[in-house]
Amino acid sequence: MTKTKRGRLTTPLVRVDGQLQPTTWDHAMSTISEGMTRVRETNGPDALGMFACSKTTNELNYAAQKLMRAVVGTNNIDSCNRT
């Protein structure tokens, strides 16, 4: 794993045979997309959810809720704005 001085990862990781392996961003995003599609097809759209960040912009939170409602097909989106 590649880490910065603060201990943060600098490359994405995917699990292969139970072990985390460095990969490209394209491969990591494809893996996420395939996994979410598999869950949606197997268990329906309400099996997925998203937790949005209260420290981001309203525009990004709006885009996140549109993704979940229009693309994924679920209303399962929440944020910690009320705290």
N, C-alpha and C positions, 0 to 999 in steps of 0.2 A: 504494500500500500504506500502510496505517495502522500506525505503529509507536510503541512507547512510548520513553521515554528510554533504556531498556536495549537497544533494538533489536529487541524481540520484537514479533511480529505481534499485532494486536488484532482483526483480522477474518480470516475464512477466505478462502482463495484457491482458484480452480479454473482449470484451463488451458483457454483458448478459442483455437483456431487457433494454438497454440504459445505463447501469451502468458498469464501469470498475471493473473487479474482478480479483484477483490474480489467477494464474494457473501455471501448470508445463511447462517446456520448450517443452516437447514432445507435449502437448496439444496445445500450442501456435503455434508451427511449423506446426502441422496438420491443424489448423485453417487457417493459411496463405496459405498453399498448396491447401486446398479445395477452398478457396476464389479465388485464382489465376486461378485454373482450371475452376471454374464456370464462371469467366469473359472471359477466353479464349474460352470456349465452346459457350458461349452466343454471344460474340461480336467479336470473332476472335483474333488471336495473336497480331495484331497491336493495340489492346486496352490496352496492357500492355507495360510498359517501365521501365527502370532502370536508376538511376543517380549514377554513380560511383564516388568514392572519389579520389581526386588528391593526397592526403597525404598517400595513401596506396601503396603497391608495384606494379610494372608492372605485376608481376605474378598473383596477386589477381584481378587486373583489367582485365587481359586476361581471367581468369576463369569466371569473371562476364559476359564478352561479349560472351564467348562460351556458357554459360548457356542461355542467352537471345536468341542467334542466333540458336543454335543447339537444345535446349530443348523446349524453349517457341515458337520459330519460328518467331521472330521479330528482326528487326535492330534498334529498339527504345532503344538505349543506349547512354548515354552522360556522360560527366564528366566536371569538372571545371578546367581541366588542362591548359586551355588557359588564365586563369585569373592571 
